[in-house]
Amino acid sequence: MQVSNGTKKPTLSTRVSESDLNIQWVTVEDNIITQPKVYSGNQTDATYRGSKYYATLGDIPSIPTIAPWLKNRREDIIIARIISHMIITPALLQRFGLNDNPLCSMCKCDNSIEHILLYCRKYSLIRQSLCHRLHIYLDGISTFKSFISIICSSQHAIRALFSLLKFFDIC
């Protein structure tokens, strides 16, 4: 086919053969599904990072990442509650007006999940056992966030925590 100026208009087959061979073909269905998911994920992450919870919880380990290491839904719930500081402890019960004494009977400080897992003298032997299994030293762990990062870094660490969790007065 000739154009009015005398040059030949390239055909579709010519344009395709001369174009980049790495054309990304995306079907309408794929685009409709993936774009909102990507946008939603980015929005959720941005919203969380801008919230008051980010200062408290920090970068939460991805539940889809650790989910294969958990045996059942109950373990999934427990680890999510530990990470979010919402596992039942005397301090949490007091926050909701369900307990009059949020203090640890031994240490006389707030009996929170952080205190129970990292500092309470009552659980020092259990904590030592956990640290021994994980080859870590609590002196090197400065925050609860650091502790959670270590626990959620491997299946071995999560399994070690769950094997000893029954000895702590939580859940």
C-alpha positions as CSV (number, residue, x, y, z in Angstrom):
1,M,0.0,0.0,0.0
2,Q,1.4,3.4,-1.0
3,V,0.9,6.6,0.9
4,S,0.2,9.9,-1.0
5,N,3.9,11.0,-0.7
6,G,5.0,7.9,-2.6
7,T,6.4,5.9,0.4
8,K,5.2,2.5,1.2
9,K,3.2,2.2,4.5
10,P,4.6,-0.7,6.6
11,T,2.2,-3.5,7.1
12,L,1.4,-4.9,10.5
13,S,3.6,-7.9,9.9
14,T,6.5,-5.6,9.0
15,R,6.1,-3.5,12.1
16,V,5.9,-6.6,14.3
17,S,9.0,-8.2,12.8
18,E,11.0,-4.9,13.1
19,S,9.9,-4.2,16.7
20,D,11.3,-5.4,20.0
21,L,10.8,-9.1,20.4
22,N,10.4,-8.7,24.1
23,I,6.9,-7.2,23.9
24,Q,5.0,-7.8,27.2
25,W,1.6,-9.1,26.2
26,V,-0.8,-8.7,29.0
27,T,-4.4,-9.8,28.7
28,V,-7.2,-7.6,29.9
29,E,-8.0,-10.2,32.6
30,D,-4.5,-10.2,34.0
31,N,-4.3,-6.5,34.1
32,I,-7.7,-6.2,35.8
33,I,-6.5,-8.7,38.5
34,T,-2.9,-7.7,39.1
35,Q,-3.0,-3.9,39.0
36,P,-5.6,-3.5,41.9
37,K,-3.6,-6.1,43.9
38,V,-0.4,-4.2,43.5
39,Y,-2.1,-0.9,44.2
40,S,-3.9,-2.2,47.2
41,G,-0.6,-3.7,48.6
42,N,1.2,-0.5,48.1
43,Q,-1.6,1.5,49.7
44,T,-1.8,-0.8,52.7
45,D,1.9,-0.7,53.3
46,A,2.0,3.1,53.0
47,T,-1.0,3.5,55.3
48,Y,0.6,1.2,57.9
49,R,3.9,3.0,57.8
50,G,2.1,6.3,58.4
51,S,0.1,5.0,61.3
52,K,0.6,5.1,65.0
53,Y,1.0,1.3,65.0
54,Y,4.2,1.4,62.9
55,A,6.0,3.2,65.8
56,T,5.0,0.5,68.2
57,L,5.2,-2.6,66.1
58,G,7.8,-1.7,63.4
59,D,8.2,-3.9,60.4
60,I,6.0,-6.8,61.1
61,P,7.3,-10.1,59.7
62,S,5.2,-11.1,56.7
63,I,2.5,-13.7,57.7
64,P,2.6,-15.3,54.3
65,T,6.3,-15.8,54.7
66,I,6.1,-17.5,58.1
67,A,2.7,-19.3,57.5
68,P,4.3,-22.4,55.9
69,W,6.3,-22.8,59.2
70,L,3.1,-22.9,61.3
71,K,1.3,-26.1,61.9
72,N,-2.3,-24.9,62.2
73,R,-4.6,-21.9,62.5
74,R,-4.1,-21.7,66.2
75,E,-0.3,-21.2,65.9
76,D,-1.0,-18.5,63.2
77,I,-3.3,-16.7,65.7
78,I,-0.8,-17.0,68.6
79,I,2.2,-15.7,66.6
80,A,0.1,-12.8,65.2
81,R,-1.0,-11.9,68.7
82,I,2.5,-12.0,70.0
83,I,3.8,-9.8,67.2
84,S,1.0,-7.3,67.7
85,H,1.3,-7.4,71.6
86,M,-2.3,-8.6,71.8
87,I,-1.8,-12.0,73.4
88,I,-3.6,-12.3,76.7
89,T,-1.4,-11.1,79.6
90,P,-2.3,-9.3,82.9
91,A,-1.2,-6.0,81.4
92,L,-3.4,-6.4,78.3
93,L,-6.4,-7.4,80.5
94,Q,-5.9,-4.3,82.6
95,R,-5.9,-2.1,79.5
96,F,-9.4,-3.4,78.8
97,G,-10.5,-3.1,82.4
98,L,-10.6,-6.8,83.0
99,N,-7.8,-7.1,85.5
100,D,-7.0,-4.8,88.5
101,N,-3.4,-5.7,88.8
102,P,-1.2,-5.5,85.6
103,L,2.0,-6.0,87.6
104,C,4.3,-9.0,87.6
105,S,4.2,-10.6,91.1
106,M,8.0,-11.2,91.1
107,C,9.3,-8.1,89.3
108,K,6.6,-5.6,90.2
109,C,6.6,-4.1,86.7
110,D,4.1,-4.2,83.8
111,N,3.3,-7.9,83.1
112,S,3.3,-7.5,79.3
113,I,4.3,-10.0,76.6
114,E,7.6,-8.2,76.3
115,H,8.3,-8.5,80.0
116,I,7.2,-12.2,80.1
117,L,9.3,-13.3,77.2
118,L,12.4,-11.1,77.7
119,Y,12.8,-9.9,81.3
120,C,10.8,-11.7,83.9
121,R,12.9,-13.5,86.5
122,K,10.1,-16.2,86.9
123,Y,10.9,-17.4,83.4
124,S,14.6,-17.0,83.3
125,L,15.3,-20.8,82.9
126,I,12.8,-21.2,80.1
127,R,14.2,-18.1,78.4
128,Q,17.7,-19.6,78.8
129,S,16.6,-22.8,77.2
130,L,15.0,-20.9,74.3
131,C,18.2,-18.8,73.8
132,H,20.3,-22.0,73.9
133,R,18.2,-23.6,71.2
134,L,18.4,-20.6,69.0
135,H,22.1,-19.9,69.7
136,I,21.4,-16.3,70.7
137,Y,22.2,-14.1,73.7
138,L,19.6,-11.9,75.2
139,D,22.2,-9.3,76.0
140,G,22.5,-8.7,72.3
141,I,18.7,-8.2,71.9
142,S,17.8,-4.6,72.8
143,T,14.1,-4.6,71.9
144,F,11.1,-6.8,71.6
145,K,11.1,-6.0,67.9
146,S,14.6,-7.5,67.6
147,F,13.4,-10.6,69.5
148,I,10.4,-11.0,67.2
149,S,12.7,-10.6,64.1
150,I,14.9,-13.4,65.4
151,I,11.9,-15.7,66.2
152,C,10.3,-15.1,62.8
153,S,13.5,-15.5,60.8
154,S,13.4,-19.3,60.6
155,Q,11.1,-22.3,61.0
156,H,13.5,-23.6,63.7
157,A,13.1,-20.5,65.8
158,I,9.3,-20.5,65.6
159,R,9.2,-24.2,66.5
160,A,11.5,-23.6,69.4
161,L,9.3,-20.7,70.7
162,F,6.1,-22.8,70.4
163,S,7.7,-25.8,72.2
164,L,8.4,-23.6,75.2
165,L,5.4,-21.2,75.0
166,K,3.3,-23.6,77.2
167,F,5.7,-22.9,80.1
168,F,5.0,-19.1,80.1
169,D,1.7,-17.9,81.7
170,I,0.2,-16.6,78.4
171,C,-2.3,-17.7,75.8
